[in-house]
Amino acid sequence: MKNLLGVVLTFSLLFLSVNLKAEEIVECQSKYCVDYFKKFKMGAKRGYVQANATLGQFYYIGYGTDKDEDKALKYLKKAAKKGEPSSQYLVGVISLISEKNKDVATGVKYLEKVAKDNYKDANYLLGTLFINDKLVSKNLSKADLYLAKAYKQKDKRLPELLTSINESINKNSASFPKLLAAMEKKPLVKNKDDNFAWPKSHIEIITVSSAPLTTLFDEQLITFKRRKKTTGSKLQGKTCDEQVGCYQARLGRQSADTFFNITSNYSYSN
């Protein structure tokens, strides 16, 4: 009976998926937010990588301080140079979309770093960058690599992109062996408008609210009480969702609106 129960439980879990509902950092100038800003700034002065990562995001969003893109990049780059992935990602994206601090080479460099670990949507962004020559020199080999990886990640925007460039990809199939192989292995479906779409999942989605943002801040601040003695940036025993840097790597859902528009109008060009 125990074995049967185990099989049933395992089978049931295959059809469940947890959707984490996360609180977002938003612009805030209240005394409450200013107090957190000051505390994280002190942590950054003491050399904590995660403090630099979060402080950079505070400056960019305007949490407890005025918005300042220059200072945001200053602190994000400090954390990025220590290998902190959320900061590497944000430096990459900001460098691509910024009017004041636009640096395409830096943006691509940092996105390629995090794409090695399939971080967030770095693969999708790089694929859409390299498939045309609007920001970088067109490189179909790299476009194929990154779009294939984004396909395996089931990036939600990829079907729309593939619908718009499907004819061009088929005409130049020799340039997209990895992407076409991935598409053949797990094909997309056509929706009612005859556009590509991901197959509907039969997995039940369970929404779980994460810890309040202030709780994550407070847990992080506990580690900033004393001057850091090592160069390590990881918190032992903490999952990604428990680390402020990782938590804010997502920037909630606002990142999708703030950052991902840079490739929304890109299309494949021969």
Summary of the structure (lengths in Angstrom):
residues: 270
radius of gyration: 20.9
end to end distance: 61.9
largest distance: 65.7
contacts: 797
relative contact order: 0.16
helix: 57%
strand: 7%
